[in-house]
């Protein structure tokens, strides 16, 4: 009887431990980067670390545009394995030592008996990740020699199957004003648009939005903020057109970029009703008619 109770307690303990280990939790940041102002030619390192179950992945953005995807490769004396998915995770007992080659497209992170390689995402940008012994994923974004155009709003995003968490901060780089190109945008009428003017250069004296060649004035629906954020609530067809972000520094140097806002008329469905005397086994016909809306329109049925 004593042996039976001991076995039962052991099984219950294993069950509780297994249940606990499978508990999912959303990402939580352990370290974040903060705003900074630097000179051209400086080295920039941005670091984000996060925990969560399952282990989150960390992605990097500048002005909400994703930086290039990268892959990580491990090599050892016995085998070589490559993954081209978002990330591959490794448990390290200590932070990696980063080595780079001026002519290579990759850098190497040394640990134990292996090497983690990370791909260059642009001429000067490298991203590398590793997992420490406490189960924290740590991601570094490195710019070896920044230019004025590298300045802007940077974000790191931690995501797993349970949730998503994002952190953003501005990196200012001294230099003349510069506005990055912007993609055209389509928004459904009665929708909402929020867009940050993708500016670089520092210091910037003024950020101004214009529509179809004229200054854009704020009202109850349309708001232009001093930091360059454009917000349009409850979009109307009259909001369609060319929007230009123009910036200026104290010396009067100007820079600008534009995008076209396309307002798509929202579809309006004529209400339909089922007969009040409809009973099980009877036939029924329902017609979905569209009163208005911009073509083409795709119709889907749900129950």
Secondary structure, 3 states (H helix, E strand, C coil): CHHHHHHHHHHHHHHHHHHHHCCCEEEEEEECCCCEEECCCCCEEEEEEEEEECCCEEEEEECCEECCCCCEEEECCCCEEEECCCCCCCEECCCCEEEECCCCCEEEEEECCEEEEEEECCCCEEEEEEEECCCCEEEEEEECCCCHHHCEEEEEEEECCCCEEEEEEEEEECEEEEECCCCCEEEECCCEEEEECCEEEECCCEEEEEECCEECCCCCCEEECCCCEEEEECCCHHHCEEEEEEEECCCCCEEEEEEEEEEECCCEECCCCCCCCCCCCCCCCCCCCEEECCCCCCCCCCC
